[in-house]
């Protein structure tokens, strides 16, 4: 008997979702229409190419075999038209390449961005198939642990290319620096990741430099800064914002001596409060906030003096911690008031790495050094697309031109002397 009597029973985890099927069907039609329109444009661009006998040189030649593209709503089967050049061979042949359906694409770019984000949020490579099957359907291909491993290799190539990019055309007005520690798997001590972000003359925030270092030593920071300078970053930033890590500031003095220093008020507040008893910390926190929220430098200096007189008799270490960086804590007053909220803290870096720290805590340090570096790089690159521009973008050209500001207000007709 050749009759098939096998009856496939419904599985417990099977889900009927007519809406998803409708979306997939609609997506398939939209992709086909978009690719067909793209192909028609290609043919029209070469419509003037004729053979000696007057026939059209570039013509339609069927379709490539159908393939499945993994999308956010599950797998969608697509097919790309083919073109034939009847009048040339070798390097002179006219070829059709779809921007919508690249030749080897098997996933949408949004899925490639999803994978490192899932990994950083606690999903191990071995669990990817199960998690993504729940999102995209049980027949989701191209998402096995082996594929994840290949993607990591691609990320390594992206990271190396990014590290070698030319910076000669870049101009950063402000930079933020910080060292981020992650406890990687099987490592005797936390790996320090040195991060440098910058604000361009258009007000866009960018990741400038990123590499692992030996703690936050002067040598490690200098290697990063010298490498950036060697790749074309010749113009010194106007201001660098960071915490009290001495390694960065010394390296900055040696590499970009004209850049002014601005200490992060968030770090400084935590350091001062750490030297006070908990019962005193709420009032001290309000007093510190009054300093960096002052409308003028004179008001801030007066508030700082009041803080010292109030707490020095009992808590001299807290007062010393504040006053030792008195000048560099108030640098922001010499720049536009619209930029103060950006210059008073290195929080742009801290907020990005909060997710990374969360993952390493949940997974008990499940990242190796190399994996941590790649995952952090991919996360920062993805996050950078949604970073907000600086407020007061119109003030940035004035800073580059050397216009002087006092208490956040432009002094008409005054230009800073060249450093």
Secondary structure, DSSP 8 states (H G I E B T S, - for coil): -----------TT----HHHHHHHHHHHHHHHHHHHHHHHHHHHHTTT-B-TTS-BSEEEEEE---EEEEETTEEEEE--EEEEESS--GGG------SSS-TT--B-HHHHHHHHHHHHTT--GGGHHHHHHHHH-TT--S-SHHHHHHHHHHHHHHHHHHHT---TT--EEEEEEEEEEE--TT-SS-EEEEEEEEEETTS-EEEEEEEEESTT-HHHHHHHHHHHHHTT--S--SEEEE-S-HHHHHHHHHH-TT-EEEE-HHHHHHHHHTTS-HHHHHHHHHHHHHHHT-SSHHHHHHHHHHHHHHHTTT-HHHHHHHHTTHHHHSGGGGS-GGGHHHHS--HHHHHHHHHHHHHHHHTTS---HHHHHHHHHHHHHHHHTT----S-GGGHHHHHHTEEEETTEEEEEEE----
